[in-house]
Amino acid sequence: MRTIQHWIDGKVAESSSGRSGAVTNPATGEQTAQVAFADVSEVDAAVASAAQAFKSWGAASLAKRTQVLFNYRELLNKHRDEIASLITAEHGKVHSDALGEVARGLEIVELACGIPQLLKGETSTQVSTRVDVESIRQPLGVVAGITPFNFPAMVPM
């Protein structure tokens, strides 16, 4: 039985928790894989890795970050049918609906590709007597998301 492991620090990290959950095909009820559950130390390792990666990501130029997003978009577009097939097998969506989810996710990624324009700050002069207001946008750090089961690809994108 295939075991889906963790992805930490750019590589597969096998879980040592000894715990897992079944991955079933919703259409047939057949178990197709198992997913390893993380223990506290594995979650800590993932967060530490992400925090370390953030240091260089946050310091990277907008052009570099945008290029990464464009490359991501191209990979998603190239593998859209494979991604849709995974959504179908693991979440029970019909293939055409899964393709639509990937397409909507691609739209979100394309919006993010315009990030240099979105990251501009603002200056408002004379909002009050001798008071100017300035805002800047900066990367904040590591985040986590708990996404809805019915949009397994689009929301994380």
BAMI-387711 format. One record per residue (C-alpha): residue in one letter; x, y, z. Coordinates in steps of 0.001 Angstrom, whole numbers. Example, Ala and Ser with C-alpha at 12.3 -4.5 7.8 and 13.67 -1.06 7.14 Angstrom:
BEGIN
<res: a&xx: 12300&yy: -4500&zz: 7800> $
<res: s&xx: 13670&yy: -1060&zz: 7140> $
END
This chain:
BEGIN
<res: m&xx: 0&yy: 0&zz: 0> $
<res: r&xx: 1388&yy: 3388&zz: -1008> $
<res: t&xx: 2045&yy: 5729&zz: 1910> $
<res: i&xx: 1878&yy: 9477&zz: 1353> $
<res: q&xx: 4647&yy: 10979&zz: 3453> $
<res: h&xx: 5470&yy: 14547&zz: 4445> $
<res: w&xx: 7347&yy: 17067&zz: 2335> $
<res: i&xx: 9808&yy: 18955&zz: 4536> $
<res: d&xx: 12834&yy: 20996&zz: 3499> $
<res: g&xx: 12380&yy: 20246&zz: -191> $
<res: k&xx: 12269&yy: 16462&zz: 112> $
<res: v&xx: 10161&yy: 13546&zz: 1278> $
<res: a&xx: 10363&yy: 13095&zz: 5045> $
<res: e&xx: 9114&yy: 9758&zz: 6297> $
<res: s&xx: 6971&yy: 10022&zz: 9382> $
<res: s&xx: 8076&yy: 8372&zz: 12573> $
<res: s&xx: 4738&yy: 8836&zz: 14339> $
<res: g&xx: 3525&yy: 5354&zz: 13467> $
<res: r&xx: 71&yy: 6786&zz: 12775> $
<res: s&xx: -1704&yy: 7035&zz: 9438> $
<res: g&xx: -5097&yy: 7456&zz: 7870> $
<res: a&xx: -6751&yy: 5738&zz: 4948> $
<res: v&xx: -7072&yy: 7465&zz: 1583> $
<res: t&xx: -10079&yy: 6056&zz: -220> $
<res: n&xx: -11567&yy: 6491&zz: -3641> $
<res: p&xx: -14921&yy: 8141&zz: -2855> $
<res: a&xx: -16578&yy: 6593&zz: -5899> $
<res: t&xx: -15710&yy: 3009&zz: -4972> $
<res: g&xx: -14840&yy: 3150&zz: -1269> $
<res: e&xx: -11615&yy: 1287&zz: -2069> $
<res: q&xx: -8561&yy: 2264&zz: -42> $
<res: t&xx: -5954&yy: 3481&zz: -2521> $
<res: a&xx: -3233&yy: 4729&zz: -154> $
<res: q&xx: -2553&yy: 5794&zz: 3377> $
<res: v&xx: -1365&yy: 9181&zz: 4575> $
<res: a&xx: 1176&yy: 9463&zz: 7361> $
<res: f&xx: 123&yy: 11575&zz: 10332> $
<res: a&xx: 2735&yy: 13904&zz: 11809> $
<res: d&xx: 3815&yy: 14065&zz: 15400> $
<res: v&xx: 4747&yy: 17310&zz: 17145> $
<res: s&xx: 8440&yy: 17075&zz: 16232> $
<res: e&xx: 7594&yy: 16619&zz: 12537> $
<res: v&xx: 5306&yy: 19649&zz: 12558> $
<res: d&xx: 8037&yy: 21629&zz: 14332> $
<res: a&xx: 10552&yy: 20519&zz: 11674> $
<res: a&xx: 8225&yy: 21630&zz: 8859> $
<res: v&xx: 7652&yy: 25034&zz: 10476> $
<res: a&xx: 11390&yy: 25498&zz: 11122> $
<res: s&xx: 12177&yy: 24624&zz: 7508> $
<res: a&xx: 9556&yy: 27070&zz: 6236> $
<res: a&xx: 10830&yy: 29803&zz: 8566> $
<res: q&xx: 14376&yy: 29249&zz: 7281> $
<res: a&xx: 13215&yy: 29325&zz: 3646> $
<res: f&xx: 11296&yy: 32525&zz: 4338> $
<res: k&xx: 14517&yy: 34384&zz: 5129> $
<res: s&xx: 15771&yy: 34112&zz: 1549> $
<res: w&xx: 12274&yy: 34318&zz: 18> $
<res: g&xx: 11469&yy: 37532&zz: 1882> $
<res: a&xx: 14794&yy: 39038&zz: 822> $
<res: a&xx: 14357&yy: 38028&zz: -2832> $
<res: s&xx: 13479&yy: 40720&zz: -5327> $
<res: l&xx: 9945&yy: 41040&zz: -6633> $
<res: a&xx: 11222&yy: 39980&zz: -10041> $
<res: k&xx: 12648&yy: 36739&zz: -8592> $
<res: r&xx: 9481&yy: 35956&zz: -6613> $
<res: t&xx: 7328&yy: 36700&zz: -9648> $
<res: q&xx: 9436&yy: 34356&zz: -11795> $
<res: v&xx: 8868&yy: 31552&zz: -9277> $
<res: l&xx: 5113&yy: 32141&zz: -9496> $
<res: f&xx: 5207&yy: 32117&zz: -13308> $
<res: n&xx: 7149&yy: 28837&zz: -13233> $
<res: y&xx: 4562&yy: 27419&zz: -10803> $
<res: r&xx: 1783&yy: 28530&zz: -13146> $
<res: e&xx: 3454&yy: 26791&zz: -16080> $
<res: l&xx: 3830&yy: 23547&zz: -14104> $
<res: l&xx: 170&yy: 23667&zz: -13072> $
<res: n&xx: -897&yy: 24304&zz: -16648> $
<res: k&xx: 1329&yy: 21522&zz: -18011> $
<res: h&xx: 32&yy: 18982&zz: -15454> $
<res: r&xx: -3597&yy: 20151&zz: -15211> $
<res: d&xx: -5015&yy: 16826&zz: -16406> $
<res: e&xx: -2891&yy: 14822&zz: -13936> $
<res: i&xx: -3901&yy: 17133&zz: -11084> $
<res: a&xx: -7558&yy: 16785&zz: -12073> $
<res: s&xx: -7187&yy: 12990&zz: -12121> $
<res: l&xx: -5782&yy: 13075&zz: -8563> $
<res: i&xx: -8682&yy: 15248&zz: -7421> $
<res: t&xx: -11101&yy: 12765&zz: -8992> $
<res: a&xx: -9407&yy: 9747&zz: -7404> $
<res: e&xx: -9007&yy: 11234&zz: -3935> $
<res: h&xx: -11989&yy: 13579&zz: -3619> $
<res: g&xx: -14654&yy: 12106&zz: -5861> $
<res: k&xx: -15192&yy: 15027&zz: -8224> $
<res: v&xx: -16005&yy: 14189&zz: -11800> $
<res: h&xx: -13052&yy: 14897&zz: -14061> $
<res: s&xx: -14631&yy: 17907&zz: -15780> $
<res: d&xx: -15363&yy: 19547&zz: -12403> $
<res: a&xx: -11819&yy: 18790&zz: -11233> $
<res: l&xx: -10440&yy: 20414&zz: -14408> $
<res: g&xx: -12590&yy: 23456&zz: -13639> $
<res: e&xx: -11124&yy: 23603&zz: -10127> $
<res: v&xx: -7599&yy: 23520&zz: -11539> $
<res: a&xx: -8545&yy: 26294&zz: -13981> $
<res: r&xx: -9893&yy: 28453&zz: -11135> $
<res: g&xx: -6700&yy: 27783&zz: -9162> $
<res: l&xx: -4668&yy: 28869&zz: -12183> $
<res: e&xx: -6621&yy: 32144&zz: -12209> $
<res: i&xx: -5552&yy: 32749&zz: -8595> $
<res: v&xx: -1922&yy: 31996&zz: -9446> $
<res: e&xx: -2129&yy: 34340&zz: -12440> $
<res: l&xx: -3409&yy: 37071&zz: -10130> $
<res: a&xx: -420&yy: 36416&zz: -7851> $
<res: c&xx: 1886&yy: 36733&zz: -10883> $
<res: g&xx: 863&yy: 40394&zz: -10912> $
<res: i&xx: 2193&yy: 40724&zz: -7373> $
<res: p&xx: 4657&yy: 43556&zz: -8095> $
<res: q&xx: 1726&yy: 45834&zz: -8898> $
<res: l&xx: -226&yy: 44631&zz: -5862> $
<res: l&xx: 2686&yy: 45097&zz: -3473> $
<res: k&xx: 3077&yy: 48808&zz: -4049> $
<res: g&xx: 2650&yy: 50859&zz: -924> $
<res: e&xx: 673&yy: 54061&zz: -619> $
<res: t&xx: 1298&yy: 57576&zz: 530> $
<res: s&xx: -1485&yy: 59922&zz: 1555> $
<res: t&xx: -348&yy: 63448&zz: 2193> $
<res: q&xx: -1994&yy: 65914&zz: 4534> $
<res: v&xx: -4517&yy: 63438&zz: 5990> $
<res: s&xx: -4474&yy: 65866&zz: 8890> $
<res: t&xx: -2553&yy: 69042&zz: 9536> $
<res: r&xx: 1128&yy: 68236&zz: 8848> $
<res: v&xx: 377&yy: 64492&zz: 8916> $
<res: d&xx: 1194&yy: 62164&zz: 6054> $
<res: v&xx: 358&yy: 58460&zz: 6077> $
<res: e&xx: 2520&yy: 55895&zz: 4385> $
<res: s&xx: 1999&yy: 52166&zz: 4026> $
<res: i&xx: 4397&yy: 49504&zz: 2830> $
<res: r&xx: 3771&yy: 45855&zz: 2087> $
<res: q&xx: 6304&yy: 43278&zz: 3206> $
<res: p&xx: 6315&yy: 39486&zz: 3446> $
<res: l&xx: 5287&yy: 38454&zz: 6959> $
<res: g&xx: 6425&yy: 34867&zz: 7267> $
<res: v&xx: 5137&yy: 31334&zz: 7522> $
<res: v&xx: 1407&yy: 30670&zz: 7420> $
<res: a&xx: -736&yy: 27554&zz: 7535> $
<res: g&xx: -4151&yy: 26906&zz: 6086> $
<res: i&xx: -6925&yy: 24476&zz: 6769> $
<res: t&xx: -8704&yy: 24299&zz: 3460> $
<res: p&xx: -12182&yy: 22994&zz: 2647> $
<res: f&xx: -12399&yy: 19389&zz: 1470> $
<res: n&xx: -14539&yy: 20311&zz: -1531> $
<res: f&xx: -11837&yy: 22511&zz: -3110> $
<res: p&xx: -8636&yy: 20563&zz: -2398> $
<res: a&xx: -6552&yy: 22258&zz: -5096> $
<res: m&xx: -8077&yy: 25656&zz: -5827> $
<res: v&xx: -8049&yy: 27102&zz: -2303> $
<res: p&xx: -4416&yy: 26190&zz: -1522> $
<res: m&xx: -3380&yy: 27690&zz: -4874> $
END
